[in-house]
């Protein structure tokens, strides 16, 4: 699957309990030591773990880092990496 140019992030604001919906540009970061993505929006602390989806609600990534250190962006773990971790966990669990 191709990486979408624009994505959506829905997360719960921990202070108000309201659902925040953000549409943003998505970037694949190839210069990182591990495969990472980023949304071009500074999300609030507490948004980590939120799903990043395309316009069809297909999982693209999971928000992993939000903070002042990242200039107007939030880092994400791509869905392919998450699926790889789950597949390897399932294989190691089933082989015991």
C-alpha positions as CSV (number, residue, x, y, z in Angstrom):
1,X,0.0,0.0,0.0
2,X,1.1,3.5,-0.7
3,X,1.7,6.1,2.1
4,X,-1.1,8.7,2.0
5,X,-0.2,12.4,1.7
6,X,-2.9,13.4,4.2
7,X,-4.2,11.7,7.3
8,X,-6.5,12.1,10.3
9,X,-5.7,11.8,14.0
10,X,-8.5,11.5,16.5
11,X,-7.6,11.7,20.2
12,X,-9.1,12.5,23.6
13,X,-8.1,15.8,25.2
14,X,-7.2,14.6,28.7
15,X,-8.1,18.0,30.3
16,X,-11.6,18.3,28.8
17,X,-12.5,14.8,27.8
18,X,-13.4,16.1,24.3
19,X,-12.5,14.2,21.1
20,X,-10.1,16.3,19.0
21,X,-10.1,15.6,15.3
22,X,-7.0,16.8,13.3
23,X,-6.4,16.5,9.5
24,X,-2.7,16.8,8.6
25,X,-0.1,16.1,6.1
26,X,1.8,12.8,6.7
27,X,5.6,12.5,6.2
28,X,7.6,9.3,6.0
29,X,11.0,9.9,7.8
30,X,13.7,7.9,6.0
31,X,16.7,9.5,7.8
32,X,15.8,8.0,11.2
33,X,17.6,4.9,12.5
34,X,14.2,3.1,12.5
35,X,11.3,3.7,10.2
36,X,9.2,6.6,11.4
37,X,6.5,8.8,10.2
38,X,5.3,12.2,11.3
39,X,2.1,14.3,11.1
40,X,2.6,17.9,10.3
41,X,0.7,19.1,13.3
42,X,1.9,19.6,16.9
43,X,-0.5,17.4,18.9
44,X,-0.9,17.9,22.7
45,X,0.8,15.7,25.3
46,X,-1.5,12.7,25.9
47,X,-2.2,12.1,22.2
48,X,0.5,9.4,22.1
49,X,-1.0,6.1,21.2
50,X,-3.7,7.6,19.0
51,X,-4.4,6.1,15.6
52,X,-3.4,7.9,12.4
53,X,-5.7,6.9,9.6
54,X,-6.2,7.7,5.9
55,X,-9.5,9.0,4.5
56,X,-10.9,5.5,4.4
57,X,-10.1,5.0,8.1
58,X,-7.4,2.5,7.3
59,X,-4.6,2.5,9.9
60,X,-1.5,4.3,8.7
61,X,0.4,4.8,12.0
62,X,0.3,5.3,15.7
63,X,1.3,8.6,17.4
64,X,4.4,7.9,19.5
65,X,5.9,11.3,20.4
66,X,4.4,14.7,20.9
67,X,6.3,17.6,22.4
68,X,8.2,20.9,22.1
69,X,11.3,19.1,20.8
70,X,9.5,18.4,17.5
71,X,8.9,21.6,15.6
72,X,5.2,21.6,14.7
73,X,5.1,17.9,14.1
74,X,4.4,14.7,16.0
75,X,6.3,11.4,15.4
76,X,4.5,8.2,14.5
77,X,5.2,4.5,14.2
78,X,4.1,3.2,10.8
79,X,1.3,0.5,10.7
80,X,3.7,-1.8,8.8
81,X,6.1,-1.7,11.8
82,X,3.2,-2.4,14.3
83,X,2.0,-5.4,12.2
84,X,5.6,-6.7,12.0
85,X,5.9,-6.6,15.8
86,X,2.5,-8.3,16.3
87,X,3.4,-11.0,13.7
88,X,6.7,-11.7,15.4
89,X,5.1,-11.8,18.8
90,X,2.4,-14.2,17.6
91,X,5.1,-16.5,16.1
92,X,7.2,-16.5,19.3
93,X,4.2,-17.1,21.5
94,X,2.9,-20.0,19.4
95,X,6.3,-21.7,19.2
96,X,6.4,-22.2,23.0
